[in-house]
Amino acid sequence: MTETLASTVAGIIMAGTTARFTGEPAPAGDPAHWDVLRVERLREMVSASAARRVMFTDGEGLCVTSAALAADGIWELAPAITTYHRWAASSGSLDRELTEGEATLIPGMGGTLRERWNAPLDTPGDIAGLPAPAKAGCGVVPVTSDGYLVLGVRRRTFVASGNSGEYRDNVHVVAEGMLPEDRGADGAIDASAAAARGLVEELDVHEAQIIPTGFFLDTQRWQPVFSFLAYLPLSYNQVWDSAAGAHDSWESDRLLALPFQDGPELRALVEGTHPEMKLASNHAQAYLACAMDFAFGSGTAA
């Protein structure tokens, strides 16, 4: 069977085209060893973000506490409510070197939380055994009516701040952490509602054809993530104008446009080999790869 482009992205395990939430979210428990992480890690992260003048705000977020494969082959996810800081200081920094205090107080072997916790994440069914929040994410690849992929040159945030020595533009698509209020027409938690919210907040685009293109696990940060392709009823110039008034326009220094077509340029972006720009995270690589797999049937063969 032909390997999909999305399945080649580092740290990404594809788990289907979509998934669905069941039930209402309740507060999630604290990460394991939160009393230690709050003092040893979170305080340092807050101080470091202030010194670097990058965003590190807290707030509610949606996480998943368990997942079961339904008879129709769709993963059903149990939602819960966590906070950004709880995720960032645990699942969001699994490979950060332990402080002396963490190494003394958190049992296990190794120099990182990943090594100490030694928790597998190979399928969504493994989420129930994780010792820290599996924070749900959502990304949208926007394509204009005149056939352009819209990318933003990312401003820095603390977790996704990029490499200050990187000479290429750090670019991203529309990406959001899911919130408890992301609801569909039936009132249930719905990732497509998060996708629509992202288009409004980042581009001030209120109508689009939003198509699910992938559901995957990010093993680097223990996240279940939804991917979408959005065909916009606006030209690139119209999106440029509307984005200037978007609520979260601060997240991008400027917009870029690339023809949305299968070929060396977009593949180089997914593979991280483009000479002028670099996708901001493995999430962004997977979002674009899922969109290309859906739109072009792009396997790994050119």
N, C-alpha and C positions, 0 to 999 in steps of 0.2 A: 504494500500500500504506500502511496506517495506521502512523504512526511510533509506536514503543513509548515508554512513559514513561521507561524506563531509558535509551534512546538520547538523551534530552534533557539528561542530567546532564553538567555541564562536565567535560572531561578524560577522559570515558569512551567507549571504543569497544567495542561489543558484538561478541563473536566466537563466539556459540553459546550453547547451554544448559549444556553441560559440556565438559570436556576430560579426558584421561587421561595419566598418567605412564607412561613405559616405561623399564625398566632401573633400575639402582641408582645412587644419587648418589655422586659423587666430589667431593673438594674443588674449589671453584671458584677461578679465579685472582683475584688482587687487582684492584680497579678500576684503570683507567688513571690514571697519575700518583699512585698511592697513596702513594709516598714524600713527595710534596708535600702531599696532602690529610691524611695522618696528622698531620703537623706543623702545618700552617697552619689546618686546619679542625676536625679531630677534637678536638684539645686545647682549642680555644676552646669547642666544643660541650660537652665534659665540664665545663669550668669554669663555663660559663653555666648548665648544668642544676643544678649544685651550688648556685650562688648563688640560683637561683630555687626550689630545693627541689622539683624535679620529677624523675621517674624517667627514667634514661637508662642502663639496664643493657645489658651486652653478652651474647651467647650465640649458639649456632648457629641458623641459619635455613635454610629450603629456598629455593633459587632455580632458575630455568629458564635453561638455556644455549642451547637451540634448540627449535624447534617445526616440525612438519610436518603437513600436512593429510592424514589417512588416507582410504582409499577410501570409508569410511562417512560422511565429512563431519565427523568428530571430530578436533580438534587433538590430536596426540600430543606430549607435552612431555618433554624430556630434563632430569632433575633433577640438581642439584648442591648442595653445602653451602657457604654463606657465613656471615657473622656480621652481627649487627644493626648494629654500629658501622661496618663497611665499607659497608653499604647506606646508613645514615643520612648519612654524610659524602660520599656520591657521588650515587646515584640518588635518595635521599630528600631531597636539598637542591639540586636542579638549578637552581633559580631564585634561590638565595642569591647575593648580590653577592660577587664574588671579592675575596679579600684582596690586598694589594699583592704579597705573595710569590706567590700563585697566579697573578695576572695576569702576572707576570714569567716564571714557570717553565712554565706550561701553554700550549702553542701554540694559535693560532687567533684568531678575532675575537670581540669582544663581552665583556660584563661578568659573565657567568654560565657555569656549566658547560654548561648546555643550549646556549648560543650557541657556546661554544668547541668542544664535541664535535659539534654539528650532526648528531646521529644520528636518523634517522626511526624512529617506532614507529607504524605504521599497521595492521599485522596481526601476529599471533603469529609469523609467519615472519621478521619483522624483529628478533626478540629476539637471534638469533645475531650480529648486527652491533653490538650495544650495547657500549659500553666500560666498563660498570659492572653490578653485579648486578641481575637482574630478579627481585626477591624475591617469592615467591608468598604471596598473602593469601587469607583465607577469612572469610566473614561469614554469620551466621545470623539470620533474622528469627523470633523466637519468638512463637507465638500460643497462648494458653491454651485449655483445654477450654471455658471460658465466653466465648471470642471476643475476648480482649483481646491487643493487641500490647504486649509488654513492652519498655520502654526504660529504660536506665540514665542517670542524670545523671552525666556523666563527671568524674572527677577528672583532674588534669592530668598528662600525661606530656610529655617534652621535644619530640618530633616533633609530637604532636597535643595541644598545650597550649591551643589556643584563643586568643581575643582577650580580654585582661583587661578591656577596656572594653565587651565585649558584655553587654548587659543581659538577654538571653534565656538560658534553661537550655540548656547544651550537652549534647545527648543522643546516645545511640548504641545500636546493637543489639549482639548478641554478635559479636565480631570477634577473629580470631587470625591471627598470622603462622604459616604452615605450618612444621612441623618434620620432620626426616628420619625420626622415629619414627611419624609419622602413617600407619598402615598399615591396609589392609582385611583381610577374612577370608582372602584369598589371599596375604597377605604383601606385596602391592605397595603402593607409596605411593598414598594415596587421600585426596582432599580431603574426602570425607564423614567420614572418621575425624577430621580436624581440626575439622569442624563438631561432631561428637559430643563431642570433647574440650572445645571451647569451652563447650558447654552444661553440662558437668560442672564446669569450672573457674570459670565466672562465675555460674551459677545453681544448681549442685548438682542438676541434672536429669539422670538417667541413662537415661531412655527417652524416645523421641520418634519421630514419623514425619518423617524428614528427606528433603526433596525438592529436587533441584537445580533452580535457577531461572535461572541465568545464568553465563556465563564471559565476562569482559571484561578489557580492558586499561585500566589507569590511566596515561594519558600524562603526568600531572603528576609521578609518582614512578617511572615505568617498572616497573609491577607487573602481572603476570598474576594475576587474582583470580577466585575461585569464590564464587558466591552461592547460598544455600539458604534454604528456608522450612521451619520446624520446627513441627509441630503437637504440642503437649505434652499428656500425659494428666492434667494438673494444672490446677486453677483458678488465677486470679491470686493469690488469698489464699494458696494452697498454695505457689506459686512464691515469693511474698514471704517466707514462712517458711523455705523451703529455701535461698534465696539468702543468708540471713544466715550460713550455715555454709560457703559456697563458698570454695574456695582463693583465688580472685581477686576476692573481694567488695570488696577495697580499690579496684578500678578504678571503682566507682560510689559516689557519695555516697548515692544512694537510687534506688529504682525508681519508674517511672511507668507508668500503663496508659492506653491509648487503644483505643477499639473498632476492631477490624480490619475495616474496611468501606470500600468505595470512596466517596469524597466529598471535600469541600473541605478537611477537616482534614489528612488524610494527604497529599493532593496538595500542600498548602501546605508541609508538612514537606519533601517531595521537592524542591519548587521554591525552598525557602529563604525563604518569605514568611510563615511562621507567626509570629504576634505574640508568643508566649510561649516558644517553644523552637526550637532550631536543631540540625540533625544535625551531628555533630562533624566530618565530612569528606565529600568527594565519594564515597568508598567507601560510607559509611552511606546517603547519598542513593540510590546505585545499588542497594544491597541491598534497601532498602524498595521502590524502583521495580520491581525484578525480581520481588519477592514479589507486588506488586500486579498486575503484568502477568500473572503466572501465575494468581493467584487470581481476578482480576476481568476479565481481558482488557483491561486499562486502556491504551488508546492516549492520545494527547495531547488528544483531544476529550473533554470532560467528559460 
